[in-house]
Amino acid sequence: MPTEAGPDTNRFRCNACGRYFNTQQELAAHEIECRTAKASTGTGRHILEEQDSEPHMRNDAESKKHPFQHGTKQT
């Protein structure tokens, strides 16, 4: 099992590529091009829809104690 990241690190995850970010601003800047590239194919769009609809735990852990904040897209 992966080691838990330090406090206030890796709190945000890009649903397009899976990369972690420490702040929502870093994620938002990254997501612009990354999501566009992923959505350029039918398969990529389908994967993004699935990832955007699934809740992820912090560091993708199975714990429900610390919810993981992913993506900047609001539903």
Buried (B, 14 or more C-beta within 10 A) or exposed (E): EEEEBEEEEBBBBBBBEEBBBBEEEBBEEBBEEBBEEBBEEEEBEEBBEEBBEEEBBBBEBEEEEEEBBBBBEEE
